[in-house]
């Protein structure tokens, strides 16, 4: 809702506060003289029992899996068993355990709490020169429709005349750092070509002095009806420094497979996991949209550094003992990546930025964090480095075993596949149950899909590249400018450099299987694992190119060169499999120790 008497040059003052007083409390608050809880459970008792039963079922299945894996007959050496067990434990046990802890304690802000009407509220959307005005205008129009009294702001890098006129006619206020060199720094804070510098100008000149709460949005994120009320309600507790909300980038999901892949991959994160962080843990802000108490933001020195300013801001808030709340009712829909290129640029930049925060900012903030919050932030920041290492491990561990001629472990491959598949199925059941309850965001997101599989295969090498880049940046103590991903459809074919890591992994895997197989000895069974890894990478590269041409409506016959390289890599891998089919298939026929000497002795 627009306040009266506000113009685009920012000269007028915001309206006076309401006379309604804010409620300050610890666990309960009085509404009509009746105390009610501040946070309430998300699930009713029967729903919670079903969830607990599914988690217990997973625990039993996982226990049986580990009882089989750790049998004495499977041990070859301590180092090999510990190394492989550590990898499997992280993937099959630690990540699910961490997730289930939060799923079983999901809470939400009580919807019966009164909205604190005495707070001065602003909504601000950022605009970079590369972001189209019609897209930003849609967001501003949705902001103006919010019913809770507030001021609407546009933080524009370089506002055009038509933008200024439009804002002036609708009471939208403007903030621009165009002629402010102090807000175009090469390094943090107030960095150039980043949202942080754009918003820092707004907060320094308007936000801190004129407002108690600011809700900030990306250019493409349109808030739904009731959004602002849901974002402001948690600030009734004076301890709350920030409010996080689900980041739902689904406006182009119908036309972008990679947008769907990311949605499916993050559906649990932007719903159940964040809800489980309420009440003692730290809900994570996501840069697409979140709200801050300006007093808290000023205390921590403004928005955090790095491209992932959302995460660094969350870290700084918690290190200064400000609490956060995740509100699932604040629906705001944005655009996902249009193309595979856009998605991989984002994955590279996010992994690079989160790793940089882990190496630089987090050590300075740890003394201010309680033990469990320190664990939470370190664990979340380790996601990208460990994800990158897993990509490398899928190729490196089998190759090393073959190179040294000794298996890491001796297990039956068919039995391993059977147990691993069953354990993975049990792992998905709690998420599937929460999906049936509509708690995953966006609702209806499947727990398994071809888009999800292809997205995970696609981002692995780029996550690894981002982690390596962050480590190199730390050594040379310099960073690079970031790229704002396109919000418009692209008509040029996919540049092959975006699938070159996948093709490289495929060639390395097939080549290693070919060259190392003759001297692999007892470890010859790992040739199958190497080939599967190579085949998956090669298939991912080719399918990505095919989907790119299909969705961009580009004729295949005019882009043969785009298909030639990935097709050749895949044909090479398949030709190797055809030539060595007998050796590759032996582990699948062995009912005993697949990687043992018996399968390969003459």
N, C-alpha and C positions, 0 to 999 in steps of 0.2 A: 504494500500500500504506500503510495507516494504521500509524503508530508507536504502541507501547503507552504508556499513562500520559499521554495528552494529552486535555484537556477543553476545553469550549467557551469557558471564560472566559479561556483563554490563560495560565493561571498556571504550567503546567508547562514544563519545558525540553525542547528536542528531544534526541534520542538523541546519544550520543557518536559521533565520527567512527570510520570503519573504519580498520584499520591499513594498508590498501592505499595505497601512495603514488601520488601523481599523476605522470604523465609530462609532462616539459617538453622541448620539442624545437622545431626550426625546420622541417625538411622531412621527416624520417623519424622513426619510433619503433620501438623494439624490442618484438616480441611473441614470447615463447618464444625469446629471444636472436637472432631474425631481424629485421633492419631492414626495415620496410615503409614505403611512401609515406604521407604524411599526407592528401593529396588524390589522387584517382585519376580518370582520364577517365570520363565517363558513357557514351560511345559506344565500341564496338569499332572496329577499323580499317575494316572494310567499311562500317559505318554512317556513319563519319566521311567516307569517300570519297564516298558518295552525297550527303551533306549539302553537301560542298564542291562537287560537280558541280552541284547545284541552285543554289547561290549564284553560281557562275561563269556558269551559264545566265542567271540574273537580271542579272548584270553586263553580259553581251552584249546582252540585250534592252533594258536601260536605256540602254546606250550608243547603240544604234540609235535609240531614242526621242529622246535629246537631240541626236543628229546631225541628225535631221529637224527638231526644234523650233528649233534655232539656225541654220537656213539663212538667209542674208542676205535672201532674198525675204520672210521673215516679219517682218522688223524694220520698225516704223513710227517709233519713237523710242526712245532709250536708256532713258528713265525707265520707259516702259510695258513694255518688254521685261524690264528688270531686276526690276520689281515683280512681274510675272506669273511670271517664271522663278523668283524667290525662293519664291513660294508653292508652285509645282509642285515645286521641288527639295526643300523641306521634306517634302512629303507623299509624293512618289514615290521619293525617293532618300535623303535624310538619315535619316529614321526607319528605313527598312529597313537601311541601312548600319550604323547604330548597333546595331540588333537582331542582325544577322548577326555582328558582331564578338563579341558575347557567346555566340551560339549555337555558334560554331566553337571556343570555349574552355571548354565546359562541364566542370566538375569537381564531385566530391562528396567528402564526408568518407569515408575508407576504412572500410567496415563491419567490417573485421578489427581495428580499434583497440579496445582494452579501454575499457570505461566506467570513468571515475574514481570509484570507490566511496567515496573519502575525503571527498567533497564533501557538505556539509549542504544538502539540497534541499527546497524548498517549492513547492507548486502553489497558486496563489491565483486565484479567480474573483471578478469584481466583480458587484455587483447594485445597480441603481438602483431607487428606489421604483416606477417605472413598469414594471419588468420582472417578469413573473409568476414566482412561487416554483416551480411545477411545472417550468418550463423550467430554472431554475437547479439544481433538485434533480437533474434528469437529468445535468447537467454534473458535479455533485459526485459522483454515483454512478459516473460513468465515471472521474473522477479517483481515487476510492478503489480502483478495480480495477487501477490501474497497479502493476506488479510491483516497480519500483525503489523502495527505501525512501525515504520522503519524508513531509512534513507537508502536510496538506490544509487550506487556509484559504478562508474566505468573507469578502470585504470588502463588507459590507452597509451601505448608507447608514442604514437604520433597521430593524434586524432585529425581526420580529414574534416573539411568544412561541412560536408553533409552530415557527418557524425555529430559534430558540434550542434548543428541546427536541430537535428532529431532529438538529441538529449535535452536541449534547452526547451523545446516545445513540450516535453513530457516530464520535466522535473527531475531528470537524471543528472547527477552531479559528475563532474569530470576531474580526473587526476592524471597528470602526465609528467613524466620525468624528462621530456624531450630536451629541454634547455637546462638541465641540472647535471653538470659533469660529475658531481660527487656521487651520482647514482648510476654511473656507467663504469664502475671500477673493473679492472682486469681480474682481481681476486675478491673473495668474500670479505666483508659483507657488501651489500648494495652492488652486486655484480651486474655487468652488462649482459644483454641477451638472455636474461633469465627472469623467471617470474618473481624470484625473491627480490631483485632490485626494483622491479615495477611496484610490488606491494610495499616494499620498505618506504618508498616515497610517499605512498598513500598514508601509511601509519604515522610516519614522522610529521607530516603536514596536517593531517586531518584525524586519523583514527584514534591516536592516543588521547587527544584533547577533547574530542567531541563525542566519543562513543564508549560504552561499557562492553558491548559485545559486537563482534564483526564476523559475518559469515562470508567466506570467500569462495568463489567458484571459478572453474575453468570456462573458457569461452563456449564450449560445446555442451555444457551441462545445464539442462533446463529443469528447474525445480517444479515438482508437482504441487497440486493444491494441498495445503496444510504443512508444507515443508518447513516453513520458518517457525511455526509454532513448535514443531517437534525438535528443531535445533536449539531453540531458546529455553524450553522447559527445564532441561537439566541444570541450567545456570541458576536455578532457584537455590541450589546449594552453593554457598560462597566458597567452598573448597574446590569447585570444579573450574579448571583453567581452560579446558578445551572439550569440544564435542566432535566425535567422529561419526560418520554416516556411511552407508553402503555405497561403494563406487560401482555403478551399474552402467557399463558402456555397451548398450544393446540397441541403440537407435539404428545402427546399420547392420545388425546381426543377420538380417534376412538376406543380405547381398554379399557378406564377407565371411568366408569360412574361418579366416584367422581370428576375426572378432568373436565368432562363436567358440573357437577353440580356447581363447583366453577366458571367456565367460565361464565355460565349463570347468576350466582348471581352477578358477578363483571363486566359484560359487559358494563353497564352504567358508572361505575366508571372510567374505563380505556379509556373512550372516551368522551362523552358529559359533564360529571361532571368536569373532568379535564380541558377540553377546556373552560368551564365557569369560571375557576379559573384564567385564563390569564388576565392580565391587572388590577391589583389592589388587587387581592386575592393571595393565596399561593397554586400553584400546588404542589401536594404531590409526593415526590420521592418514588419509590418502589424499594426494594433492588435488584431485578433481574437485573436491569440495569438503570443507570442514569449518568449524567455528572456533573462535578464541575469545577469551576474556582479555581485554586490552591491558589491564593491570598486570596480568600474568605474563603476557607477551612482552611488555616493557621490562619486567623484572628479569627475564631471561636474555634480554638484549635484542629482541626482535626475532624474526623468522630465522630458523636454523640455516646453516650453510649447506652447500651442495645442491645438485639437481634434485635430489630426494629431500627437499626442504621439509616436506611433510613428515618424514621419518625423523630427521634431525630435530625438528621442532617438538615432536612428541617426546623424544629423548630428553631434550633440555627441560621441557615442562615437568617431567617426572623427576628429573634430578634436582629440581627446585621444589619438590614436594607438592606440586599441583596435581590434582586428580583429573582423570578423563572419563568420559561416558560415551558409549556407543549407542546411538538411537536408530533402530531399524525402520522407524516410521518416516524418516526424512528421505523421501524418495526423490532422486535426481538422476535423470537419464542422459547419458552422454554418448559420444561416438567412440567406437572401438577402432583399432587400426584398419585402414582401408585395404592395405596390401601386406604381403609377406615382408616386403622391404621395411615398411613403417614399423611393423611389429618387432622385427629383429633389431632395428635401430633403437627402439625403446628398451628391449631386453638388454642390449649392450650397454646403454647409458644407465639403466637402473642397476645392473649388476656392478658396473664400475663405480657408481655413486655410493651404493650401500657398502661396498667393500672399502671405499675410501673413508666412509664414516666409521666403520669398524676399526680401521687402522689408526685414525687420527682423533676423531671427536669422542668416541666411546671411552677410551682409557681415561680421558679427563673428566667424564661424567660419572664413572662408576662409583667414586666415593660418595656421591650424593644419592645413590639409588639403594633402596632396600634390597636384601639378598635375592628375593624371588624376582624383583623387577630387573636386577642386573642379569639374572639368568635368562629372563624373557628376551631382553634386548640383544644379548649376545647370541642367543639361539636363533632369533629371527634374522640377525645380520649375517650369520654363518650359512644361511640357506643358499645364497648364490655361490659362495666359494665351494661348498660341499656339492652343490648341483653340478658345478663345472668339473669338479674332480670325479664325480660319478660318470660323467660323459667320457672322461679320459680313461677311467678304470675299466670300462666295458671293452676297450681296445687293448689297453696296456697289460692287464693281468693275464689274459690268455696268452698273449704274445710272450711275456716273460716266462711263463711256465713252459712253453714250447722251446724257448731259447735255452733254458737251463736243463731241459729234458727231464723234469720232475714235476708231477702234479702238486697243486696246492693242497688238495684234499682228494679222498677216494670215495665217491658217492655214486649211486645209481642215477643216471641222468633221467630215465623215465620216472623214477620215484620222486626225484627232485622236482621235475615239471609238475607232477600230479600234486604234490604237497604245496608247492609254491602257488599254483593256480588256486587251489582250495583256500589257502591262507589269504590270498589277494581278494577272493570273493567275500570272505568273512570280513575283511577290512572295509569293504565298500558298503556293507549292510547298514551300519549306523548312519552314514551319510544318505543312503537311499531312504531310510525311515524319516529323517529330517526333511528330505526333499518332498516326501509325501505330505508332510505337515506344512509345506510352503515356506520353510525357514531358509532355504538356500536362495541366494540372490544372483540372478533373477529367478523367481519361482519357475519351476518346470525344467531347470537345468539338469541334464542327465549326469549321472556319476561316471558314465563311460560312453565315449563316442569316438568316431573316426577322426573328427576334428580335434578332439583332445589329444589323441595319440599322435597325430601328425604335428600338432603344435608343440608337444613335448619333444618329439624327435627334432623338430626344426630349431628350437631355441637353445638346445644343449650346447652346440659349439659357440654360439654367440654369447651365451652366459660365461663360458670359459674364457672367451676373448676379453670380455669386460673385466673379469677378475684379474687377468694378467695385466691388462692396461692400468688398472688401479694400483697394482703392486709396482709397476714401472713408474707411474706418476709419483708414487711415494719416494722412490729412489732418486728420481731427478728433481723432486720437489717442484713440480709444475703441473698444471692442468690445461685442458683444452676447452674451447667453447663447445656448447651443446647445440643440438639441432632440434628445432620445434617441428614435430612430425606433422605432415600434411593433414588437413581436415577436408581435402577435396579428393575426388576420384582421380586416379592416374591412368593415362592411356598408353604409356610407353611400356614395352615388355620388361619383364623382370631382368635386372642386370645379373649376370651369371656369378658375379662376385658374392652375391648373397647366398648362393648354394655351393660355392666352391669349398667351404669347410666340410660340408657333408660329403661331397664327391671325394675330397682328399681323405676323409676318414674311411670311405668305402674302398678306395684304392689301397690305402695302407693296410686295411684289414685283410683284403683278398691277397695282396702281395705277401704279407707276413704269413698267412696260412699256407701259401704256395712255397715260400722259401724255407720256412722253418719246419715243415712237416717231416722231411726226410731224417732230420736229426733230433726229432722231438722225443723219441723213446717212449717212456711210460706216459708222457704228457701229450701224446698225439691226439687224444680225444678233445683237447682244447681247440683243435682245428675247426670243429663244428661251431663252437662259441664265437670264434673269430669271424667265421663266414656269416653267421647270423647277424653279428654286429655290422659287418660290411654291407650285407644285403639291406638291412634296415636303413642305413644311411643313404645308400644308393637309391632305394625306392622313395625315400623322403624327398631327395633332390628332384627326381623326375616328376613325382606327383605334384610337387609345389609348382613346377614350371607348367605342367598341364593345366592345373587349376587357375594359374595366373592368366594364361592365354584364354581360357574358357570364360572367366568372369569379366575380363576386359574386352571380350568379343573380338579378339584378334585372330585372324585366320591362321590356322596351323601351317598351311603350305607356304606362307610368307615368312614364317619364323622357324624354318627348319634348323637354323643355326642354334636357336635357343634349346632345341630338343636334342641336337646331335651329341653334345658332350655328356649330359646326364644319361642318355640312352646308351652311349658307348660304355660308360662306367658300369652301368647295370648289366649290360651284355657280358662284359668281362667277368663280372662276379658270377653270373649264371653259367657261363662257359666253364669256369673253374669247377663249379659244383657238378656239372655234367661229366667233366673229365675225371673227377675224384669222388664220384657219387658213392662208390662202395665204402671208401674210407670215412666219408662224412656220415654215412648212415649207420655205421657199426655201433656207435654209442646208443642209438635209439633202439637197436635190437637186443642190446645187452641187458639182461635182467639183474645182473650183479653189479660189480664195481665198475662203472663206466670208464672212469679215468685210471683204472688200475692196469697193471702190466698184463693181466691175462688176456685182455682184448686185443693186445698188439704183439704178443709173442708169436714167433713163427711156429 
